[in-house]
Amino acid sequence: MTIYDYDVLVIGSGPSGESAALNAAKHNKRAAVIEDRPMVGGGCTHRGTIPSKALRHAVKQLMRFNTGRLFREIGHSRQIPYPTALSVASGVIEKQVEMRSRFYARNGIDLHIGQASFVDAHTLAIRQSDGIIEKVTGRDIVIATGSRPYRPEDVDFNHPRVYDSDTILDLKHTPRKILIVGAGVIGCEYASIFSGLGVKVELINSFDYLLAFLDDEISVALNYHLRDLGVMVRHRETYERVEATEEGVTLHLKSGKRLRGDALLWCNGRTGNTDRLNLASVGLEADSRGQLQVNQQYQTSTPNIYAVGDVIGWPSLASAAYDQGRAAAAVSRGKETTRYVDDVPTGIYTIPEISSVGRTERELTDAKIPFEVGRAFFKDTARGQISGEDVGMLKILFCPDSLAILGIHCFGAEATEIIHIGQAIMKQDGKGNTLRYFITTTFNYPTMAEAYRIAALNGLNRLSGV
């Protein structure tokens, strides 16, 4: 039997890579992680989720100060520079790196720093920063290299006024006006962040609606509140070219419009980090966006090589990546049944935030599935009134006959936390999935979670015609 250095080799230390390595180590497998950054955590910790959400938290605190009645009594509204708001992220990143480094040490997981590439299906070459190449072998290999912002060739990202969602974290000043190309999740999040800092924002959306995968009512609410924050949303627009000079940036749209700003943020898609892996040596090929195809066990067409996280595309969420990594490691050690992650809730950290799970009204209507709606508006909850978080709503879609919950959609403060209460009930088997749970269960008062009781009563009243 061939002797390998490791049972599982993982390329990348983001959420999916970390969870794959930890799962393998917890089951007494020899595991190692290869990371091309000098510190663990991957793009999630250093360039994506952690810094952007820490930045958002700082901006949200500023907005509460500027709009709160109490604070108006003790001082005028304030504005803080973008780099100052961003500085809070560095402390969080340090804590994350320290914590995750302990995970590897505690579980006996070896860490190799360098750029990995395949030699064959069981061997990786690791190029270190000094040019030395180390080779390691593994029975199974997990590709968890993540993704980076997609950069079209006709946009000059070397210009100091042009940024993507990674390099925007290096911005050293506060622009007066920023143009954001791409109104996906990242574009909408940064639009709300910059507008919260008092920056003028133009958000360019190539589609008819914002985040069309959301329930229509939530999409419309997001559009309204972004405009209420001062964001100029331009739908059905696509770029023709970007003109960047020392004086500013001009965005030429195919409609003939010319938009001017101090900086441009490109948020139009992402690319899997597979171009430096030498995939051809193991018979693999990524698609045009650098993504790999896998089966429901996260295996590529080369059975001992797995792929997880952003590098396989949808849903491209840290939450899903953790579960995907664990599943791949479980298959690797021979577990016959593992979870294929296909039912994750959305978590969108705009201001206010958005979360949903299950089907939308449009999907149910198109499928000709009867449903009824129960709503609770945060402005009608005591907690929302006390905290000043009175923007938003909780919406429950349910079967009018069985009362089974079909979908939950939340827009407003703590939406990404609130959603999990409903998700837990939706996941119950048979009659356990019922709207009546929210009526027969006593919720703490006042809480945002109480919105479930209000929405459930609203839905039942609708059934009875009251």
C-alpha positions as CSV (number, residue, x, y, z in Angstrom):
1,M,0.0,0.0,0.0
2,T,1.3,3.4,-0.9
3,I,2.4,5.5,2.0
4,Y,1.4,9.2,1.8
5,D,2.6,12.1,3.9
6,Y,-1.0,12.9,4.8
7,D,-4.5,11.4,4.6
8,V,-6.0,14.7,3.6
9,L,-4.2,17.7,2.0
10,V,-6.2,20.9,1.9
11,I,-5.4,23.8,-0.3
12,G,-6.7,27.0,1.3
13,S,-7.4,28.0,4.9
14,G,-10.8,29.8,4.5
15,P,-14.0,28.4,6.0
16,S,-14.3,25.4,3.7
17,G,-10.6,24.4,3.9
18,E,-10.4,24.9,7.7
19,S,-13.5,22.8,8.3
20,A,-12.3,20.0,6.0
21,A,-8.9,19.8,7.8
22,L,-10.5,20.0,11.3
23,N,-13.0,17.3,10.4
24,A,-10.3,15.0,9.2
25,A,-8.1,15.6,12.2
26,K,-11.0,15.1,14.6
27,H,-11.4,11.6,13.1
28,N,-7.7,10.8,13.6
29,K,-6.7,11.5,10.0
30,R,-3.3,13.1,9.2
31,A,-4.2,16.5,7.8
32,A,-2.3,19.5,6.4
33,V,-3.3,22.8,5.0
34,I,-1.5,24.8,2.4
35,E,-2.1,28.6,2.5
36,D,-0.6,31.2,0.2
37,R,-1.1,34.1,2.6
38,P,1.3,34.5,5.6
39,M,-1.6,34.1,8.0
40,V,-4.5,31.6,8.1
41,G,-8.2,32.6,7.5
42,G,-8.3,32.9,3.7
43,G,-10.2,35.6,1.8
44,C,-13.1,35.4,4.2
45,T,-11.0,36.7,7.1
46,H,-8.6,39.0,5.3
47,R,-10.5,40.4,2.3
48,G,-14.2,39.5,2.5
49,T,-16.7,38.7,5.2
50,I,-14.8,39.8,8.3
51,P,-13.4,43.2,7.3
52,S,-16.6,44.2,5.3
53,K,-18.9,43.2,8.2
54,A,-16.7,44.9,10.8
55,L,-16.8,48.0,8.6
56,R,-20.6,47.8,8.3
57,H,-20.9,47.6,12.0
58,A,-18.9,50.7,12.6
59,V,-20.9,52.6,10.0
60,K,-24.2,51.4,11.5
61,Q,-23.1,52.7,14.9
62,L,-22.3,56.1,13.3
63,M,-25.7,56.2,11.7
64,R,-27.5,55.4,15.0
65,F,-25.5,58.2,16.6
66,N,-26.5,60.7,13.9
67,T,-30.2,59.8,14.0
68,G,-30.8,59.0,17.6
69,R,-32.8,61.5,19.6
70,L,-30.6,61.1,22.7
71,F,-27.4,61.8,20.8
72,R,-28.9,64.9,19.2
73,E,-29.3,66.3,22.7
74,I,-25.6,66.0,23.5
75,G,-24.0,67.0,20.2
76,H,-24.2,67.6,16.5
77,S,-24.1,64.8,13.9
78,R,-20.7,63.5,13.1
79,Q,-19.0,62.1,10.0
80,I,-15.9,59.9,10.2
81,P,-13.4,59.2,7.4
82,Y,-13.7,55.8,5.6
83,P,-10.2,54.7,6.8
84,T,-11.2,55.4,10.4
85,A,-14.3,53.3,10.1
86,L,-12.3,50.5,8.4
87,S,-9.7,50.5,11.2
88,V,-12.0,48.6,13.5
89,A,-11.7,45.6,11.2
90,S,-7.9,45.1,11.9
91,G,-8.6,44.2,15.5
92,V,-11.2,41.7,14.5
93,I,-8.9,40.1,11.9
94,E,-6.2,39.7,14.5
95,K,-8.5,37.9,16.8
96,Q,-9.8,35.7,14.0
97,V,-6.2,34.7,12.9
98,E,-5.1,34.0,16.5
99,M,-8.2,31.9,17.2
100,R,-7.9,29.9,13.9
101,S,-4.1,29.4,14.4
102,R,-4.9,27.7,17.7
103,F,-7.3,25.4,16.0
104,Y,-4.5,24.0,13.8
105,A,-2.0,23.7,16.7
106,R,-4.5,22.1,19.0
107,N,-5.6,19.5,16.4
108,G,-2.1,18.6,15.1
109,I,-2.8,20.0,11.6
110,D,0.4,20.9,9.8
111,L,0.4,24.3,8.1
112,H,2.5,24.9,4.9
113,I,2.8,28.5,3.7
114,G,3.2,28.9,-0.1
115,Q,1.6,28.6,-3.5
116,A,0.4,25.1,-4.2
117,S,0.1,23.4,-7.6
118,F,-0.5,19.8,-8.6
119,V,2.3,17.5,-9.7
120,D,-0.1,14.5,-9.9
121,A,-3.3,13.4,-8.3
122,H,-1.5,12.7,-5.0
123,T,1.3,15.3,-5.0
124,L,1.4,19.0,-4.5
125,A,4.4,21.3,-5.1
126,I,4.5,24.3,-2.7
127,R,6.4,27.3,-3.8
128,Q,7.5,29.3,-0.8
129,S,8.2,33.0,-0.7
130,D,12.0,32.4,-1.0
131,G,11.5,30.4,-4.1
132,I,12.1,27.0,-2.5
133,I,9.7,24.3,-3.7
134,E,8.6,21.6,-1.2
135,K,6.6,18.6,-2.3
136,V,4.0,16.9,-0.1
137,T,1.7,13.9,-0.9
138,G,-1.8,13.1,0.2
139,R,-4.2,10.2,-0.3
140,D,-7.0,12.8,-0.9
141,I,-6.7,16.4,-1.8
142,V,-9.3,19.1,-1.1
143,I,-9.3,22.3,-3.2
144,A,-10.6,25.1,-1.1
145,T,-8.8,28.1,-2.7
146,G,-11.8,30.5,-2.7
147,S,-12.4,33.2,-5.2
148,R,-11.4,36.8,-6.1
149,P,-13.2,39.7,-7.8
150,Y,-13.7,39.3,-11.5
151,R,-11.7,41.9,-13.4
152,P,-12.6,42.5,-17.1
153,E,-9.5,43.3,-19.2
154,D,-10.8,46.6,-20.4
155,V,-10.9,48.2,-16.9
156,D,-7.6,49.5,-15.5
157,F,-7.5,48.3,-12.0
158,N,-4.0,49.7,-11.5
159,H,-5.4,53.2,-11.6
160,P,-5.6,54.7,-8.1
161,R,-9.2,55.6,-8.5
162,V,-10.4,52.2,-9.6
163,Y,-11.1,49.5,-7.0
164,D,-12.6,46.0,-6.7
165,S,-14.2,44.5,-3.6
166,D,-10.7,43.4,-2.3
167,T,-8.7,46.6,-3.0
168,I,-11.5,48.8,-1.7
169,L,-10.2,47.8,1.8
170,D,-7.0,49.6,0.9
171,L,-8.7,52.9,0.2
172,K,-6.9,55.7,2.1
173,H,-9.4,58.5,1.8
174,T,-13.1,59.2,1.8
175,P,-14.4,59.9,-1.7
176,R,-17.1,62.5,-2.1
177,K,-18.8,60.3,-4.7
178,I,-18.3,56.7,-5.6
179,L,-19.6,54.8,-8.6
180,I,-20.4,51.1,-7.9
181,V,-20.7,48.8,-10.9
182,G,-22.7,45.7,-10.1
183,A,-25.7,45.6,-7.8
184,G,-25.3,42.1,-6.5
185,V,-24.9,41.3,-2.9
186,I,-21.5,42.9,-2.5
187,G,-22.4,46.0,-4.5
188,C,-25.6,46.6,-2.5
189,E,-23.7,46.1,0.8
190,Y,-21.0,48.6,-0.1
191,A,-23.6,51.0,-1.4
192,S,-25.3,51.1,2.0
193,I,-21.9,51.3,3.8
194,F,-20.7,54.3,1.8
195,S,-24.0,56.1,1.9
196,G,-23.9,55.6,5.7
197,L,-20.6,57.5,5.7
198,G,-22.2,60.4,3.9
199,V,-20.6,59.5,0.5
200,K,-22.7,60.1,-2.6
201,V,-23.3,56.7,-4.3
202,E,-24.4,55.7,-7.8
203,L,-25.2,52.0,-8.0
204,I,-25.3,50.5,-11.5
205,N,-27.6,47.5,-11.9
206,S,-27.8,45.6,-15.2
207,F,-31.1,43.9,-14.3
208,D,-34.6,45.1,-13.8
209,Y,-34.6,44.7,-10.0
210,L,-32.1,44.5,-7.2
211,L,-31.2,41.0,-6.1
212,A,-33.9,39.4,-8.2
213,F,-33.5,36.0,-6.4
214,L,-35.1,37.6,-3.3
215,D,-38.8,37.7,-2.7
216,D,-40.2,40.6,-4.8
217,E,-41.5,42.5,-1.8
218,I,-38.1,42.3,-0.1
219,S,-36.3,43.4,-3.3
220,V,-38.6,46.4,-3.6
221,A,-38.0,47.3,0.1
222,L,-34.3,47.2,-0.4
223,N,-34.5,49.4,-3.5
224,Y,-36.6,51.9,-1.5
225,H,-34.4,52.1,1.5
226,L,-31.2,52.4,-0.5
227,R,-32.7,55.4,-2.2
228,D,-33.8,56.7,1.2
229,L,-30.2,56.5,2.3
230,G,-29.3,58.7,-0.7
231,V,-28.1,56.0,-3.1
232,M,-28.9,56.7,-6.8
233,V,-29.9,53.3,-8.2
234,R,-29.8,52.9,-12.0
235,H,-31.5,49.8,-13.3
236,R,-31.0,48.2,-16.7
237,E,-27.7,49.8,-17.3
238,T,-24.4,48.2,-18.5
239,Y,-21.0,49.8,-18.8
240,E,-19.3,50.5,-22.0
241,R,-16.0,51.8,-20.8
242,V,-14.3,53.4,-17.8
243,E,-12.3,56.6,-18.1
244,A,-10.0,57.3,-15.1
245,T,-7.8,60.4,-14.8
246,E,-6.1,62.3,-12.0
247,E,-9.3,64.4,-11.6
248,G,-11.8,61.6,-11.3
249,V,-13.6,58.7,-13.0
250,T,-16.1,58.8,-15.8
251,L,-18.3,55.7,-16.4
252,H,-19.6,55.5,-19.9
253,L,-22.8,53.5,-20.1
254,K,-24.2,51.8,-23.2
255,S,-27.3,53.9,-22.8
256,G,-25.2,57.0,-23.6
257,K,-25.1,58.2,-20.0
258,R,-21.9,59.5,-18.5
259,L,-21.5,59.3,-14.8
260,R,-18.7,61.0,-12.9
261,G,-17.3,60.3,-9.5
262,D,-14.1,60.4,-7.4
263,A,-13.7,56.6,-7.3
264,L,-15.2,53.5,-9.0
265,L,-15.8,50.2,-7.2
266,W,-16.2,47.2,-9.4
267,C,-18.5,44.5,-7.9
268,N,-19.5,42.5,-11.0
269,G,-18.8,38.9,-10.3
270,R,-16.1,36.7,-8.9
271,T,-13.5,34.2,-10.3
272,G,-12.4,31.0,-8.7
273,N,-8.7,30.8,-7.7
274,T,-7.8,27.9,-9.8
275,D,-5.5,29.4,-12.5
276,R,-2.2,28.6,-10.6
277,L,-3.1,25.0,-9.5
278,N,-1.8,23.3,-12.7
279,L,-5.2,21.5,-13.0
280,A,-4.3,20.0,-16.3
281,S,-1.8,17.7,-14.7
282,V,-4.6,15.9,-12.9
283,G,-7.1,15.9,-15.7
284,L,-9.2,18.8,-14.4
285,E,-10.4,22.0,-16.1
286,A,-12.1,25.0,-14.6
287,D,-14.9,26.9,-16.4
288,S,-14.6,30.5,-17.7
289,R,-15.0,31.8,-14.2
290,G,-12.4,29.5,-12.7
291,Q,-14.9,27.2,-11.0
292,L,-14.9,23.5,-10.8
293,Q,-17.7,21.0,-11.2
294,V,-18.3,18.5,-8.4
295,N,-20.8,15.8,-7.6
296,Q,-23.0,15.7,-4.5
297,Q,-20.1,14.2,-2.5
298,Y,-17.9,17.3,-3.6
299,Q,-15.7,15.0,-5.7
300,T,-14.3,16.3,-9.0
301,S,-13.9,14.1,-12.0
302,T,-10.7,12.9,-10.4
303,P,-12.3,10.9,-7.4
304,N,-9.6,11.6,-4.8
305,I,-9.7,15.3,-5.5
306,Y,-12.5,17.3,-3.9
307,A,-13.5,21.0,-4.3
308,V,-15.5,23.1,-1.8
309,G,-16.3,26.7,-1.1
310,D,-16.4,29.6,-3.6
311,V,-14.3,27.6,-6.0
312,I,-17.4,25.5,-6.9
313,G,-19.7,28.6,-7.3
314,W,-23.2,28.8,-5.8
315,P,-24.0,29.6,-3.0
316,S,-20.6,31.2,-2.3
317,L,-21.3,31.8,1.3
318,A,-19.0,31.2,4.3
319,S,-21.9,29.5,6.1
320,A,-22.2,26.9,3.3
321,A,-18.5,26.6,2.9
322,Y,-18.1,25.3,6.5
323,D,-20.6,22.6,5.8
324,Q,-19.1,21.7,2.4
325,G,-15.7,21.3,3.9
326,R,-17.0,18.9,6.6
327,A,-18.9,16.9,4.0
328,A,-15.9,16.5,1.8
329,A,-13.7,15.3,4.7
330,A,-16.5,12.8,5.7
331,V,-16.6,11.3,2.2
332,S,-12.8,11.2,2.2
333,R,-12.7,9.0,5.3
334,G,-15.4,6.7,3.8
335,K,-18.7,7.9,5.2
336,E,-21.4,6.8,2.9
337,T,-24.0,9.5,3.5
338,T,-23.2,13.1,3.9
339,R,-25.1,16.3,3.5
340,Y,-25.0,18.2,0.2
341,V,-25.5,21.8,1.0
342,D,-28.4,23.1,-1.0
343,D,-30.8,24.8,1.5
344,V,-28.8,27.6,3.1
345,P,-30.5,30.8,4.2
346,T,-29.4,34.0,2.5
347,G,-27.6,36.5,4.6
348,I,-27.2,40.0,3.0
349,Y,-25.5,42.6,5.2
350,T,-27.0,45.7,3.7
351,I,-28.3,48.4,6.0
352,P,-30.9,47.2,6.9
353,E,-29.9,43.6,6.5
354,I,-31.8,40.8,4.7
355,S,-32.2,37.1,5.2
356,S,-34.5,34.5,3.8
357,V,-35.0,30.7,3.6
358,G,-37.4,28.6,1.5
359,R,-39.5,29.7,-1.4
360,T,-40.5,33.1,-2.6
361,E,-44.0,34.2,-3.6
362,R,-43.0,34.2,-7.2
363,E,-41.7,30.6,-7.0
364,L,-44.8,29.4,-5.3
365,T,-47.1,31.2,-7.7
366,D,-45.2,29.9,-10.8
367,A,-45.4,26.3,-9.3
368,K,-49.1,26.8,-8.7
369,I,-48.7,26.0,-5.0
370,P,-51.4,27.6,-2.9
371,F,-50.0,29.7,0.0
372,E,-51.0,32.4,2.4
373,V,-48.9,35.2,3.9
374,G,-48.4,36.4,7.5
375,R,-46.5,39.7,8.1
376,A,-45.1,41.5,11.1
377,F,-43.7,45.0,10.7
378,F,-40.9,45.9,13.0
379,K,-42.4,49.4,13.7
380,D,-45.2,47.6,15.5
381,T,-42.9,45.6,17.8
382,A,-42.0,47.0,21.2
383,R,-38.4,46.0,20.8
384,G,-38.2,47.8,17.4
385,Q,-39.7,51.0,19.0
386,I,-37.3,50.8,22.0
387,S,-34.2,50.2,20.0
388,G,-35.1,52.5,17.1
389,E,-34.7,49.6,14.7
390,D,-38.2,50.0,13.4
391,V,-37.5,49.6,9.7
392,G,-38.3,46.2,8.2
393,M,-40.6,43.3,8.4
394,L,-40.9,39.5,8.8
395,K,-42.9,37.6,6.3
396,I,-44.0,34.0,6.5
397,L,-45.4,32.0,3.6
398,F,-47.4,29.0,4.6
399,C,-49.7,26.3,3.3
400,P,-53.3,27.4,4.0
401,D,-54.4,23.7,4.6
402,S,-51.6,22.1,6.6
403,L,-50.1,25.4,7.9
404,A,-46.6,24.1,6.9
405,I,-44.1,26.9,6.5
406,L,-43.0,27.3,2.9
407,G,-40.7,30.3,3.1
408,I,-39.6,33.0,5.5
409,H,-38.3,36.4,4.4
410,C,-36.9,39.1,6.7
411,F,-35.8,42.6,6.0
412,G,-34.5,44.8,8.9
413,A,-32.3,44.8,12.0
414,E,-30.9,41.4,13.0
415,A,-32.6,39.7,10.1
416,T,-29.7,37.2,9.7
417,E,-30.2,36.1,13.4
418,I,-34.1,36.1,13.4
419,I,-34.3,33.9,10.3
420,H,-32.9,30.8,12.1
421,I,-35.9,30.5,14.4
422,G,-38.2,30.0,11.5
423,Q,-35.6,27.8,9.7
424,A,-35.5,25.5,12.7
425,I,-39.3,24.9,12.5
426,M,-39.3,24.5,8.7
427,K,-36.7,21.7,9.1
428,Q,-39.0,19.7,11.3
429,D,-40.5,16.5,9.8
430,G,-44.2,16.1,9.1
431,K,-46.5,18.0,11.4
432,G,-43.6,19.5,13.3
433,N,-43.4,22.1,10.5
434,T,-46.4,24.3,11.4
435,L,-47.2,27.9,11.7
436,R,-49.0,27.1,15.0
437,Y,-45.7,26.7,16.8
438,F,-45.3,30.5,16.9
439,I,-48.7,30.9,18.5
440,T,-48.4,28.1,21.1
441,T,-44.9,29.1,22.1
442,T,-44.2,32.0,24.5
443,F,-41.6,34.5,23.2
444,N,-39.7,36.8,25.5
445,Y,-41.1,40.3,25.4
446,P,-39.9,42.7,24.1
447,T,-37.8,41.0,21.5
448,M,-37.4,41.1,17.7
449,A,-38.2,37.4,17.7
450,E,-41.7,38.2,18.8
451,A,-42.4,39.2,15.2
452,Y,-42.9,35.5,14.5
453,R,-46.0,35.4,16.8
454,I,-47.3,38.6,15.3
455,A,-46.8,37.3,11.7
456,A,-48.4,33.9,12.5
457,L,-51.5,35.6,14.0
458,N,-51.7,37.9,11.0
459,G,-51.6,34.9,8.7
460,L,-54.2,32.9,10.5
461,N,-56.5,36.0,10.7
462,R,-56.1,36.2,6.9
463,L,-57.3,32.6,6.6
464,S,-60.4,33.4,8.6
465,G,-61.1,36.6,6.7
466,V,-60.6,38.8,9.8
